[in-house]
């Protein structure tokens, strides 16, 4: 199998996360005065490795979602992709 393409990208978005701490006060779990829901912008740089197969191509990649709001956790998102070459 021959490596065909390495695609990089930068995603921008908006996140809204509703917190449910049950019967525990938010300050007890280090979220003090966090608003519910917490909202903020996100940046998601990522990369995908693509392999061709005839008119199709598929690959694996990841995005790292960086949250601008410190009360919303950042993290990796893995992905599998499949597509048709036009």
DRENZAKE-931092 format. One record per atom (N, C-alpha, C): residue number from 1; residue in three letters; chain; atom name; x, y, z. Coordinates in nm, 2 decimals, decimal comma. Atoms other than C-alpha are relative to their C-alpha. Layout:
BEGIN
<site n="NUM" res="Ala" chain="A" atom="CA" east="X" north="Y" up="Z"/>
...
END
This chain:
BEGIN
<site n="1" res="Unk" chain="A" atom="N" east="0,08" north="-0,12" up="0,00"/>
<site n="1" res="Unk" chain="A" atom="CA" east="0,00" north="0,00" up="0,00"/>
<site n="1" res="Unk" chain="A" atom="C" east="0,09" north="0,12" up="0,00"/>
<site n="2" res="Unk" chain="A" atom="N" east="-0,07" north="-0,12" up="0,02"/>
<site n="2" res="Unk" chain="A" atom="CA" east="0,13" north="0,34" up="-0,10"/>
<site n="2" res="Unk" chain="A" atom="C" east="-0,07" north="0,12" up="0,07"/>
<site n="3" res="Unk" chain="A" atom="N" east="0,05" north="-0,12" up="-0,06"/>
<site n="3" res="Unk" chain="A" atom="CA" east="0,08" north="0,65" up="0,11"/>
<site n="3" res="Unk" chain="A" atom="C" east="-0,03" north="0,11" up="-0,11"/>
<site n="4" res="Unk" chain="A" atom="N" east="0,04" north="-0,10" up="0,10"/>
<site n="4" res="Unk" chain="A" atom="CA" east="-0,11" north="0,90" up="-0,11"/>
<site n="4" res="Unk" chain="A" atom="C" east="0,00" north="0,14" up="0,04"/>
<site n="5" res="Unk" chain="A" atom="N" east="0,02" north="-0,14" up="-0,04"/>
<site n="5" res="Unk" chain="A" atom="CA" east="-0,19" north="1,20" up="0,09"/>
<site n="5" res="Unk" chain="A" atom="C" east="-0,01" north="0,02" up="0,15"/>
<site n="6" res="Unk" chain="A" atom="N" east="0,01" north="-0,03" up="-0,14"/>
<site n="6" res="Unk" chain="A" atom="CA" east="-0,15" north="1,36" up="0,43"/>
<site n="6" res="Unk" chain="A" atom="C" east="-0,08" north="0,14" up="0,00"/>
<site n="7" res="Unk" chain="A" atom="N" east="0,08" north="-0,12" up="-0,01"/>
<site n="7" res="Unk" chain="A" atom="CA" east="-0,43" north="1,61" up="0,49"/>
<site n="7" res="Unk" chain="A" atom="C" east="0,00" north="0,06" up="0,13"/>
<site n="8" res="Unk" chain="A" atom="N" east="0,01" north="-0,07" up="-0,13"/>
<site n="8" res="Unk" chain="A" atom="CA" east="-0,42" north="1,87" up="0,76"/>
<site n="8" res="Unk" chain="A" atom="C" east="-0,11" north="0,10" up="-0,01"/>
<site n="9" res="Unk" chain="A" atom="N" east="0,11" north="-0,08" up="0,00"/>
<site n="9" res="Unk" chain="A" atom="CA" east="-0,70" north="2,09" up="0,87"/>
<site n="9" res="Unk" chain="A" atom="C" east="0,00" north="0,08" up="0,13"/>
<site n="10" res="Unk" chain="A" atom="N" east="0,03" north="-0,07" up="-0,12"/>
<site n="10" res="Unk" chain="A" atom="CA" east="-0,81" north="2,35" up="1,12"/>
<site n="10" res="Unk" chain="A" atom="C" east="-0,15" north="0,03" up="0,01"/>
<site n="11" res="Unk" chain="A" atom="N" east="0,14" north="-0,02" up="-0,02"/>
<site n="11" res="Unk" chain="A" atom="CA" east="-1,16" north="2,35" up="1,25"/>
<site n="11" res="Unk" chain="A" atom="C" east="-0,03" north="0,11" up="0,10"/>
<site n="12" res="Unk" chain="A" atom="N" east="0,05" north="-0,10" up="-0,10"/>
<site n="12" res="Unk" chain="A" atom="CA" east="-1,34" north="2,63" up="1,43"/>
<site n="12" res="Unk" chain="A" atom="C" east="-0,14" north="-0,03" up="0,04"/>
<site n="13" res="Unk" chain="A" atom="N" east="0,14" north="0,03" up="-0,04"/>
<site n="13" res="Unk" chain="A" atom="CA" east="-1,66" north="2,60" up="1,63"/>
<site n="13" res="Unk" chain="A" atom="C" east="-0,04" north="0,06" up="0,13"/>
<site n="14" res="Unk" chain="A" atom="N" east="0,06" north="-0,05" up="-0,13"/>
<site n="14" res="Unk" chain="A" atom="CA" east="-1,87" north="2,67" up="1,93"/>
<site n="14" res="Unk" chain="A" atom="C" east="-0,05" north="-0,12" up="0,08"/>
<site n="15" res="Unk" chain="A" atom="N" east="0,04" north="0,11" up="-0,09"/>
<site n="15" res="Unk" chain="A" atom="CA" east="-1,93" north="2,44" up="2,23"/>
<site n="15" res="Unk" chain="A" atom="C" east="-0,09" north="0,05" up="0,11"/>
<site n="16" res="Unk" chain="A" atom="N" east="0,09" north="-0,03" up="-0,11"/>
<site n="16" res="Unk" chain="A" atom="CA" east="-2,21" north="2,44" up="2,48"/>
<site n="16" res="Unk" chain="A" atom="C" east="-0,01" north="-0,13" up="0,08"/>
<site n="17" res="Unk" chain="A" atom="N" east="0,00" north="0,12" up="-0,08"/>
<site n="17" res="Unk" chain="A" atom="CA" east="-2,18" north="2,19" up="2,77"/>
<site n="17" res="Unk" chain="A" atom="C" east="-0,08" north="0,03" up="0,13"/>
<site n="18" res="Unk" chain="A" atom="N" east="0,08" north="-0,01" up="-0,12"/>
<site n="18" res="Unk" chain="A" atom="CA" east="-2,44" north="2,14" up="3,04"/>
<site n="18" res="Unk" chain="A" atom="C" east="0,06" north="-0,09" up="0,10"/>
<site n="19" res="Unk" chain="A" atom="N" east="-0,05" north="0,07" up="-0,11"/>
<site n="19" res="Unk" chain="A" atom="CA" east="-2,31" north="2,03" up="3,37"/>
<site n="19" res="Unk" chain="A" atom="C" east="-0,11" north="-0,06" up="0,09"/>
<site n="20" res="Unk" chain="A" atom="N" east="0,09" north="0,07" up="-0,09"/>
<site n="20" res="Unk" chain="A" atom="CA" east="-2,49" north="1,78" up="3,60"/>
<site n="20" res="Unk" chain="A" atom="C" east="0,08" north="-0,06" up="0,11"/>
<site n="21" res="Unk" chain="A" atom="N" east="-0,08" north="0,05" up="-0,11"/>
<site n="21" res="Unk" chain="A" atom="CA" east="-2,31" north="1,73" up="3,93"/>
<site n="21" res="Unk" chain="A" atom="C" east="-0,08" north="-0,08" up="0,10"/>
<site n="22" res="Unk" chain="A" atom="N" east="0,09" north="0,07" up="-0,09"/>
<site n="22" res="Unk" chain="A" atom="CA" east="-2,61" north="1,55" up="4,09"/>
<site n="22" res="Unk" chain="A" atom="C" east="-0,02" north="0,08" up="0,12"/>
<site n="23" res="Unk" chain="A" atom="N" east="0,02" north="-0,07" up="-0,12"/>
<site n="23" res="Unk" chain="A" atom="CA" east="-2,63" north="1,64" up="4,45"/>
<site n="23" res="Unk" chain="A" atom="C" east="0,12" north="0,07" up="0,06"/>
<site n="24" res="Unk" chain="A" atom="N" east="-0,13" north="-0,06" up="-0,04"/>
<site n="24" res="Unk" chain="A" atom="CA" east="-2,27" north="1,76" up="4,47"/>
<site n="24" res="Unk" chain="A" atom="C" east="0,00" north="0,15" up="-0,04"/>
<site n="25" res="Unk" chain="A" atom="N" east="-0,02" north="-0,14" up="0,03"/>
<site n="25" res="Unk" chain="A" atom="CA" east="-2,20" north="2,14" up="4,48"/>
<site n="25" res="Unk" chain="A" atom="C" east="0,11" north="0,01" up="-0,10"/>
<site n="26" res="Unk" chain="A" atom="N" east="-0,10" north="-0,01" up="0,11"/>
<site n="26" res="Unk" chain="A" atom="CA" east="-2,00" north="2,25" up="4,17"/>
<site n="26" res="Unk" chain="A" atom="C" east="0,14" north="0,04" up="0,06"/>
<site n="27" res="Unk" chain="A" atom="N" east="-0,12" north="-0,04" up="-0,07"/>
<site n="27" res="Unk" chain="A" atom="CA" east="-1,74" north="2,41" up="4,41"/>
<site n="27" res="Unk" chain="A" atom="C" east="0,08" north="-0,12" up="0,06"/>
<site n="28" res="Unk" chain="A" atom="N" east="-0,06" north="0,12" up="-0,06"/>
<site n="28" res="Unk" chain="A" atom="CA" east="-1,67" north="2,07" up="4,56"/>
<site n="28" res="Unk" chain="A" atom="C" east="0,08" north="-0,08" up="-0,10"/>
<site n="29" res="Unk" chain="A" atom="N" east="-0,07" north="0,07" up="0,10"/>
<site n="29" res="Unk" chain="A" atom="CA" east="-1,55" north="1,93" up="4,23"/>
<site n="29" res="Unk" chain="A" atom="C" east="0,08" north="0,10" up="-0,09"/>
<site n="30" res="Unk" chain="A" atom="N" east="-0,09" north="-0,10" up="0,06"/>
<site n="30" res="Unk" chain="A" atom="CA" east="-1,33" north="2,24" up="4,14"/>
<site n="30" res="Unk" chain="A" atom="C" east="-0,06" north="0,08" up="-0,12"/>
<site n="31" res="Unk" chain="A" atom="N" east="0,07" north="-0,07" up="0,10"/>
<site n="31" res="Unk" chain="A" atom="CA" east="-1,59" north="2,40" up="3,91"/>
<site n="31" res="Unk" chain="A" atom="C" east="-0,06" north="0,13" up="0,05"/>
<site n="32" res="Unk" chain="A" atom="N" east="0,04" north="-0,12" up="-0,06"/>
<site n="32" res="Unk" chain="A" atom="CA" east="-1,67" north="2,68" up="4,15"/>
<site n="32" res="Unk" chain="A" atom="C" east="-0,12" north="0,07" up="-0,05"/>
<site n="33" res="Unk" chain="A" atom="N" east="0,11" north="-0,09" up="0,05"/>
<site n="33" res="Unk" chain="A" atom="CA" east="-1,87" north="2,95" up="3,97"/>
<site n="33" res="Unk" chain="A" atom="C" east="-0,02" north="-0,03" up="-0,15"/>
<site n="34" res="Unk" chain="A" atom="N" east="0,03" north="0,03" up="0,15"/>
<site n="34" res="Unk" chain="A" atom="CA" east="-1,90" north="2,77" up="3,63"/>
<site n="34" res="Unk" chain="A" atom="C" east="-0,14" north="0,02" up="-0,03"/>
<site n="35" res="Unk" chain="A" atom="N" east="0,14" north="-0,02" up="0,05"/>
<site n="35" res="Unk" chain="A" atom="CA" east="-2,21" north="2,87" up="3,44"/>
<site n="35" res="Unk" chain="A" atom="C" east="-0,05" north="-0,13" up="-0,05"/>
<site n="36" res="Unk" chain="A" atom="N" east="0,06" north="0,13" up="0,05"/>
<site n="36" res="Unk" chain="A" atom="CA" east="-2,45" north="2,60" up="3,34"/>
<site n="36" res="Unk" chain="A" atom="C" east="-0,11" north="0,04" up="-0,09"/>
<site n="37" res="Unk" chain="A" atom="N" east="-0,11" north="0,07" up="0,07"/>
<site n="37" res="Unk" chain="A" atom="CA" east="-2,44" north="2,56" up="3,05"/>
<site n="37" res="Unk" chain="A" atom="C" east="0,12" north="0,09" up="-0,02"/>
<site n="38" res="Unk" chain="A" atom="N" east="-0,12" north="-0,07" up="0,04"/>
<site n="38" res="Unk" chain="A" atom="CA" east="-2,08" north="2,66" up="2,98"/>
<site n="38" res="Unk" chain="A" atom="C" east="0,01" north="0,01" up="-0,15"/>
<site n="39" res="Unk" chain="A" atom="N" east="-0,01" north="-0,02" up="0,14"/>
<site n="39" res="Unk" chain="A" atom="CA" east="-2,02" north="2,80" up="2,64"/>
<site n="39" res="Unk" chain="A" atom="C" east="0,14" north="0,06" up="-0,04"/>
<site n="40" res="Unk" chain="A" atom="N" east="-0,13" north="-0,06" up="0,04"/>
<site n="40" res="Unk" chain="A" atom="CA" east="-1,71" north="2,89" up="2,44"/>
<site n="40" res="Unk" chain="A" atom="C" east="0,03" north="-0,04" up="-0,14"/>
<site n="41" res="Unk" chain="A" atom="N" east="-0,05" north="0,03" up="0,13"/>
<site n="41" res="Unk" chain="A" atom="CA" east="-1,53" north="2,88" up="2,11"/>
<site n="41" res="Unk" chain="A" atom="C" east="0,11" north="-0,12" up="0,01"/>
<site n="42" res="Unk" chain="A" atom="N" east="-0,10" north="0,10" up="0,01"/>
<site n="42" res="Unk" chain="A" atom="CA" east="-1,31" north="2,59" up="2,00"/>
<site n="42" res="Unk" chain="A" atom="C" east="0,08" north="0,00" up="-0,13"/>
<site n="43" res="Unk" chain="A" atom="N" east="-0,09" north="0,01" up="0,11"/>
<site n="43" res="Unk" chain="A" atom="CA" east="-1,02" north="2,54" up="1,77"/>
<site n="43" res="Unk" chain="A" atom="C" east="0,04" north="-0,15" up="-0,01"/>
<site n="44" res="Unk" chain="A" atom="N" east="-0,03" north="0,14" up="0,01"/>
<site n="44" res="Unk" chain="A" atom="CA" east="-0,95" north="2,19" up="1,63"/>
<site n="44" res="Unk" chain="A" atom="C" east="0,10" north="-0,03" up="-0,12"/>
<site n="45" res="Unk" chain="A" atom="N" east="-0,10" north="0,04" up="0,10"/>
<site n="45" res="Unk" chain="A" atom="CA" east="-0,62" north="2,13" up="1,44"/>
<site n="45" res="Unk" chain="A" atom="C" east="0,00" north="-0,15" up="-0,01"/>
<site n="46" res="Unk" chain="A" atom="N" east="0,00" north="0,15" up="0,02"/>
<site n="46" res="Unk" chain="A" atom="CA" east="-0,59" north="1,78" up="1,30"/>
<site n="46" res="Unk" chain="A" atom="C" east="0,08" north="-0,04" up="-0,13"/>
<site n="47" res="Unk" chain="A" atom="N" east="-0,06" north="0,05" up="0,12"/>
<site n="47" res="Unk" chain="A" atom="CA" east="-0,44" north="1,56" up="1,04"/>
<site n="47" res="Unk" chain="A" atom="C" east="-0,06" north="-0,14" up="-0,03"/>
<site n="48" res="Unk" chain="A" atom="N" east="0,06" north="0,13" up="0,05"/>
<site n="48" res="Unk" chain="A" atom="CA" east="-0,56" north="1,26" up="0,83"/>
<site n="48" res="Unk" chain="A" atom="C" east="0,10" north="-0,06" up="-0,10"/>
<site n="49" res="Unk" chain="A" atom="N" east="-0,08" north="0,07" up="0,10"/>
<site n="49" res="Unk" chain="A" atom="CA" east="-0,36" north="1,00" up="0,64"/>
<site n="49" res="Unk" chain="A" atom="C" east="-0,10" north="-0,07" up="-0,09"/>
<site n="50" res="Unk" chain="A" atom="N" east="0,10" north="0,06" up="0,10"/>
<site n="50" res="Unk" chain="A" atom="CA" east="-0,54" north="0,89" up="0,32"/>
<site n="50" res="Unk" chain="A" atom="C" east="0,07" north="-0,10" up="-0,09"/>
<site n="51" res="Unk" chain="A" atom="N" east="-0,05" north="0,10" up="0,10"/>
<site n="51" res="Unk" chain="A" atom="CA" east="-0,48" north="0,58" up="0,10"/>
<site n="51" res="Unk" chain="A" atom="C" east="-0,10" north="-0,01" up="-0,11"/>
<site n="52" res="Unk" chain="A" atom="N" east="0,09" north="0,02" up="0,11"/>
<site n="52" res="Unk" chain="A" atom="CA" east="-0,62" north="0,55" up="-0,25"/>
<site n="52" res="Unk" chain="A" atom="C" east="-0,03" north="-0,15" up="-0,03"/>
<site n="53" res="Unk" chain="A" atom="N" east="0,04" north="0,13" up="0,04"/>
<site n="53" res="Unk" chain="A" atom="CA" east="-0,81" north="0,25" up="-0,38"/>
<site n="53" res="Unk" chain="A" atom="C" east="-0,10" north="0,02" up="-0,12"/>
<site n="54" res="Unk" chain="A" atom="N" east="0,09" north="-0,03" up="0,11"/>
<site n="54" res="Unk" chain="A" atom="CA" east="-0,94" north="0,30" up="-0,73"/>
<site n="54" res="Unk" chain="A" atom="C" east="-0,05" north="0,14" up="0,00"/>
<site n="55" res="Unk" chain="A" atom="N" east="0,06" north="-0,13" up="-0,01"/>
<site n="55" res="Unk" chain="A" atom="CA" east="-1,19" north="0,58" up="-0,73"/>
<site n="55" res="Unk" chain="A" atom="C" east="-0,03" north="0,04" up="0,14"/>
<site n="56" res="Unk" chain="A" atom="N" east="0,03" north="-0,03" up="-0,14"/>
<site n="56" res="Unk" chain="A" atom="CA" east="-1,22" north="0,56" up="-0,35"/>
<site n="56" res="Unk" chain="A" atom="C" east="0,13" north="0,03" up="0,07"/>
<site n="57" res="Unk" chain="A" atom="N" east="-0,11" north="-0,01" up="-0,09"/>
<site n="57" res="Unk" chain="A" atom="CA" east="-0,99" north="0,66" up="-0,07"/>
<site n="57" res="Unk" chain="A" atom="C" east="-0,05" north="0,00" up="0,14"/>
<site n="58" res="Unk" chain="A" atom="N" east="0,04" north="0,01" up="-0,14"/>
<site n="58" res="Unk" chain="A" atom="CA" east="-1,00" north="0,60" up="0,30"/>
<site n="58" res="Unk" chain="A" atom="C" east="0,12" north="0,03" up="0,08"/>
<site n="59" res="Unk" chain="A" atom="N" east="-0,11" north="-0,03" up="-0,09"/>
<site n="59" res="Unk" chain="A" atom="CA" east="-0,79" north="0,69" up="0,60"/>
<site n="59" res="Unk" chain="A" atom="C" east="-0,04" north="0,01" up="0,14"/>
<site n="60" res="Unk" chain="A" atom="N" east="0,02" north="-0,02" up="-0,15"/>
<site n="60" res="Unk" chain="A" atom="CA" east="-0,75" north="0,75" up="0,97"/>
<site n="60" res="Unk" chain="A" atom="C" east="0,06" north="0,14" up="0,03"/>
<site n="61" res="Unk" chain="A" atom="N" east="-0,05" north="-0,13" up="-0,04"/>
<site n="61" res="Unk" chain="A" atom="CA" east="-0,69" north="1,08" up="1,15"/>
<site n="61" res="Unk" chain="A" atom="C" east="-0,04" north="0,03" up="0,14"/>
<site n="62" res="Unk" chain="A" atom="N" east="0,04" north="-0,05" up="-0,13"/>
<site n="62" res="Unk" chain="A" atom="CA" east="-0,74" north="1,28" up="1,46"/>
<site n="62" res="Unk" chain="A" atom="C" east="-0,01" north="0,15" up="-0,01"/>
<site n="63" res="Unk" chain="A" atom="N" east="0,01" north="-0,15" up="-0,02"/>
<site n="63" res="Unk" chain="A" atom="CA" east="-0,84" north="1,63" up="1,57"/>
<site n="63" res="Unk" chain="A" atom="C" east="0,03" north="0,02" up="0,15"/>
<site n="64" res="Unk" chain="A" atom="N" east="-0,01" north="-0,03" up="-0,14"/>
<site n="64" res="Unk" chain="A" atom="CA" east="-0,73" north="1,79" up="1,90"/>
<site n="64" res="Unk" chain="A" atom="C" east="-0,08" north="0,13" up="0,02"/>
<site n="65" res="Unk" chain="A" atom="N" east="0,10" north="-0,11" up="-0,03"/>
<site n="65" res="Unk" chain="A" atom="CA" east="-1,02" north="2,01" up="2,02"/>
<site n="65" res="Unk" chain="A" atom="C" east="0,05" north="0,08" up="0,11"/>
<site n="66" res="Unk" chain="A" atom="N" east="-0,05" north="-0,09" up="-0,10"/>
<site n="66" res="Unk" chain="A" atom="CA" east="-0,88" north="2,31" up="2,21"/>
<site n="66" res="Unk" chain="A" atom="C" east="-0,11" north="0,09" up="0,04"/>
<site n="67" res="Unk" chain="A" atom="N" east="0,11" north="-0,09" up="-0,05"/>
<site n="67" res="Unk" chain="A" atom="CA" east="-1,14" north="2,49" up="2,42"/>
<site n="67" res="Unk" chain="A" atom="C" east="0,05" north="0,13" up="0,05"/>
<site n="68" res="Unk" chain="A" atom="N" east="-0,04" north="-0,13" up="-0,05"/>
<site n="68" res="Unk" chain="A" atom="CA" east="-1,11" north="2,86" up="2,48"/>
<site n="68" res="Unk" chain="A" atom="C" east="-0,05" north="0,02" up="0,14"/>
<site n="69" res="Unk" chain="A" atom="N" east="0,05" north="-0,01" up="-0,13"/>
<site n="69" res="Unk" chain="A" atom="CA" east="-1,32" north="2,83" up="2,79"/>
<site n="69" res="Unk" chain="A" atom="C" east="0,06" north="-0,11" up="0,09"/>
<site n="70" res="Unk" chain="A" atom="N" east="-0,07" north="0,09" up="-0,09"/>
<site n="70" res="Unk" chain="A" atom="CA" east="-1,12" north="2,67" up="3,07"/>
<site n="70" res="Unk" chain="A" atom="C" east="-0,09" north="-0,11" up="0,07"/>
<site n="71" res="Unk" chain="A" atom="N" east="0,08" north="0,10" up="-0,07"/>
<site n="71" res="Unk" chain="A" atom="CA" east="-1,42" north="2,49" up="3,23"/>
<site n="71" res="Unk" chain="A" atom="C" east="-0,05" north="-0,11" up="-0,09"/>
<site n="72" res="Unk" chain="A" atom="N" east="0,04" north="0,11" up="0,10"/>
<site n="72" res="Unk" chain="A" atom="CA" east="-1,48" north="2,28" up="2,91"/>
<site n="72" res="Unk" chain="A" atom="C" east="0,13" north="-0,07" up="-0,03"/>
<site n="73" res="Unk" chain="A" atom="N" east="-0,12" north="0,08" up="0,02"/>
<site n="73" res="Unk" chain="A" atom="CA" east="-1,22" north="2,00" up="2,88"/>
<site n="73" res="Unk" chain="A" atom="C" east="0,04" north="-0,01" up="-0,15"/>
<site n="74" res="Unk" chain="A" atom="N" east="-0,05" north="0,02" up="0,14"/>
<site n="74" res="Unk" chain="A" atom="CA" east="-1,00" north="1,98" up="2,56"/>
<site n="74" res="Unk" chain="A" atom="C" east="0,03" north="-0,15" up="-0,01"/>
<site n="75" res="Unk" chain="A" atom="N" east="-0,03" north="0,15" up="0,02"/>
<site n="75" res="Unk" chain="A" atom="CA" east="-0,92" north="1,64" up="2,40"/>
<site n="75" res="Unk" chain="A" atom="C" east="0,01" north="-0,04" up="-0,14"/>
<site n="76" res="Unk" chain="A" atom="N" east="-0,02" north="0,06" up="0,13"/>
<site n="76" res="Unk" chain="A" atom="CA" east="-0,84" north="1,42" up="2,11"/>
<site n="76" res="Unk" chain="A" atom="C" east="-0,13" north="-0,07" up="-0,05"/>
<site n="77" res="Unk" chain="A" atom="N" east="0,11" north="0,07" up="0,07"/>
<site n="77" res="Unk" chain="A" atom="CA" east="-1,10" north="1,29" up="1,86"/>
<site n="77" res="Unk" chain="A" atom="C" east="0,06" north="-0,08" up="-0,11"/>
<site n="78" res="Unk" chain="A" atom="N" east="-0,04" north="0,09" up="0,11"/>
<site n="78" res="Unk" chain="A" atom="CA" east="-1,01" north="0,99" up="1,64"/>
<site n="78" res="Unk" chain="A" atom="C" east="-0,11" north="-0,01" up="-0,11"/>
<site n="79" res="Unk" chain="A" atom="N" east="0,10" north="0,01" up="0,11"/>
<site n="79" res="Unk" chain="A" atom="CA" east="-1,18" north="0,95" up="1,30"/>
<site n="79" res="Unk" chain="A" atom="C" east="0,05" north="-0,10" up="-0,11"/>
<site n="80" res="Unk" chain="A" atom="N" east="-0,02" north="0,08" up="0,12"/>
<site n="80" res="Unk" chain="A" atom="CA" east="-1,20" north="0,70" up="1,01"/>
<site n="80" res="Unk" chain="A" atom="C" east="-0,08" north="0,07" up="-0,11"/>
<site n="81" res="Unk" chain="A" atom="N" east="0,06" north="-0,06" up="0,12"/>
<site n="81" res="Unk" chain="A" atom="CA" east="-1,28" north="0,85" up="0,67"/>
<site n="81" res="Unk" chain="A" atom="C" east="0,00" north="-0,08" up="-0,12"/>
<site n="82" res="Unk" chain="A" atom="N" east="0,02" north="0,06" up="0,13"/>
<site n="82" res="Unk" chain="A" atom="CA" east="-1,40" north="0,72" up="0,34"/>
<site n="82" res="Unk" chain="A" atom="C" east="-0,06" north="0,09" up="-0,10"/>
<site n="83" res="Unk" chain="A" atom="N" east="0,06" north="-0,09" up="0,10"/>
<site n="83" res="Unk" chain="A" atom="CA" east="-1,47" north="0,90" up="0,02"/>
<site n="83" res="Unk" chain="A" atom="C" east="0,02" north="-0,04" up="-0,14"/>
<site n="84" res="Unk" chain="A" atom="N" east="-0,01" north="0,02" up="0,15"/>
<site n="84" res="Unk" chain="A" atom="CA" east="-1,49" north="0,91" up="-0,36"/>
<site n="84" res="Unk" chain="A" atom="C" east="0,07" north="0,11" up="-0,06"/>
<site n="85" res="Unk" chain="A" atom="N" east="-0,08" north="-0,10" up="0,07"/>
<site n="85" res="Unk" chain="A" atom="CA" east="-1,24" north="1,09" up="-0,57"/>
<site n="85" res="Unk" chain="A" atom="C" east="-0,09" north="0,05" up="-0,12"/>
<site n="86" res="Unk" chain="A" atom="N" east="0,08" north="-0,06" up="0,11"/>
<site n="86" res="Unk" chain="A" atom="CA" east="-1,42" north="1,33" up="-0,81"/>
<site n="86" res="Unk" chain="A" atom="C" east="0,09" north="0,04" up="-0,12"/>
END
